[in-house]
Amino acid sequence: MSLQNNILQTIHHLRTSGHFVLYTKQPKVTLDELADVGDFLAQEYENESLNYPYQAPDFDKEAAIWAAKTIYYAAQFLAHRLEEPKDLEKFFKPYAGKITPATQLSADLSLRFLPYIFKELEHIDFDDWLVKTLQQILQSFPYAAIGHDIELKVNEEQLISDFSNDCFRMMFTDRVIAAKDINMTKHKIIQNNVSIHLGEHAHSFWSAFVTEV
């Protein structure tokens, strides 16, 4: 790992310790730095996917790098509370590719930490420009928001498409159950899959879900 690659050091530390450490106040990153981040996350995905159910989707390096940049920039703006940049789209571009199970799981290597920044920002200022920006991002990647009580309008058509992949469907359902995210189960497709997965154990494991249904 290059000592000069600040984004790689940040993502590596986040992945290995669960804590944010920023090594510079400058959010600028280079293509070479992002290539190193992509290689690191590819290895992380390979290791993590060994424990995925069914056949894991192929790693989507483009989505993983986009997500790593997103959380890196979000952490920078949270830590230093810079004013809203005029060229905001340069830092927080919506994901340009097609969202698929591979996209969701690859991006989640970094995006799973984004709700922590989102909630911290909410405590500081609910109307902060970055709160709205991150909420829009999580809108398209609900898998990363599970368990964090973030108000989202989940695209059920997208979920139906994504749930055709057995691995992603099980990963999503398992995370909802583990977090006991009752808000997510308001969506019929999620509710149905949680019901099937819990079966006769629903009453003993998650009584609130039985009541909600």
N, C-alpha and C positions, 0 to 999 in steps of 0.2 A: 504493500500500500504506500503510495507516494505521500510524503509528509506535507506536500504542497496542495494536495487534493482535498480542499476543505469540505466539499459536499460529500465526498466518499467517507471521510472521517466521521462526519456527522451521522450519515446513514448507517455506517458500520457500528458506531457507538449506540445508536438508537436500537438497532436490531439485536445487539448483543446484551445491552443492559436495560433497555426500555426507557432510557433517559435521554433528553436532548442536551447536546453539548455543541455549541457553535464555536468555530475556530477563527472566525473573522466576522467583521461587521459588514463586509461587502457581499451582497447576494449574487454577484455575477459569477457565472460558471462557463467553462469552455466545453467544446465538443469532445476533446480528449478526456476531460474529467468525467463527462457523462458516459463516455464509452466504458471507462473503468467502473463506474457505478453499475452500468448494465451488466458487466461481467460478474461483479460481486453478487448482484441480485439474482442472476441466472443460477449461480451456485446455491444461493439461499433457497431458491425455489426448488431446485433439484433435491436438496436435503429435506425440505419441509414436505414436499409432495410424496415422499416415501410413506408418509402416514395418512395420505388422503384415501378416502374410500373410492372404490371403482378405479377407472383409468383417469389419471389426472390430465387435464387439457395441456397442450404444449405451452411452454413459457412464451409470453408475449413481451419481448424486450422493450418495444416502443412504449407500451403501457406502463411497464415497470419504471422506466426512466422518467416518463411524464409525471408519474405519481411521486417519485423521489424528488424531482424539482419542485413540485407543488408543496410538499410538506417542508422542504428546506426553505423555500421562500416564506411560507407561512410562519415558520419558527423565527426566521430573521425579523419579520415585521412585528411579530409579537414581542420578541426580546428587546428590540430597539425602538418600538412604537414610532416608527417613521410616519410622516404625513402620507396621506394617500398619494401614491405616485401618479403623475400625469399619464404615463404610459403603462397603466395597470395591466393591460392585456399582454404585455411583454412577460410579466411574471406569472399571471394566472390565466393561461389560455385554457378554454374547455378542451377536453380530450377530443381530438379530431377524427380518430379512427372509429370503426364499428365496435360497439360494446358487445362483448361475448363472454362466456364463462372464462375463457383464457385471459381476457382483458381484466375481468373482475378479480380473479385470483392473483394475477401477476401484479396488478396495481395495489392489491391489498397488502403486499409485503411492506409497503410504506404507509398507505392510506389508513390502515387500522389505527395508526397513531394520530391521525388528523382530528378526530373528535375531541381529543384532550386539549388541543390548541383551541378548537372551536368553543368548548365550554369555558376555558380560561378567558377567552375574549368576551364571551357573554357576561361574565362576572365583572369585567372591566367596564364594558359599554355595550349594551344589547344592540345598539344601533350602529356600532362600529362598521366601517366599510368592509373590513376583512371578514366579519361575521357573515355578512350577506354573500360575499364571494365564496367562502368555504361551504356555506349551505347549498349554494348552487352546484358546487362540485359534488358534494355528497348526495345530492338529488339523483345524480346519474350513477352513483356507486353505493347503493344502500347497504351492500354487504359489509362495508367498512363502518357503517353507522349503527349496526346492531348493538343493542345494550346501552346506548348512550342517551336515550330520551331526547332525540333531535327530531323536530317536526319536519317530516318529509312527505312529499306527495309521490309515493312510489309508483312507477310506471308498471302496471300489472301486465301489460302486453309484453314488455321487455322481460319481466320475470318469467312469464309463461314460456317465452323463447329460451331463456337461460336455463330454466328448470328441465328442459329436454335433455340436458346433460346430467347424467346420474351423479357424477362426482360433485358438481356445483350444487345441485339440488340438496344432496345430503349435507354438504358443508354448510350451506345456508341454514338449513333446518336445524342442524346440530348447534349452530351458534345462537340461533334464536332461543332454543330450549336451554342451553347452558346459561345464557344471560337472562332467561325468563322475561324476554322483551314482549310484554303483552301488547304494546302498540303495533308491533309488526304483525301480530296475528289478526289484526283487523282486516288485513288483506286476505281475501278468500283463498287464494292459492297457497299462501303461507300457512293459514289456519288449517287447511286440509292436510298439508304435509306434516304439520306438527301433530295433528290428531292421529294420523297413520303411524307416525314414528313412536308416539307415546303409547298408543293402544290402551290396554287395560290398566296401565300404570299411571295414567294421567291424573287421577284423583290423588294418589299418594305423592307423586313427584311435583305436580304443578296445579294445585287446586284452583288458583286464580284463573288459569286458562280454561278449566272446565266451567267455571262460573261465567266467564266472558262468552264462551261458545253458547 
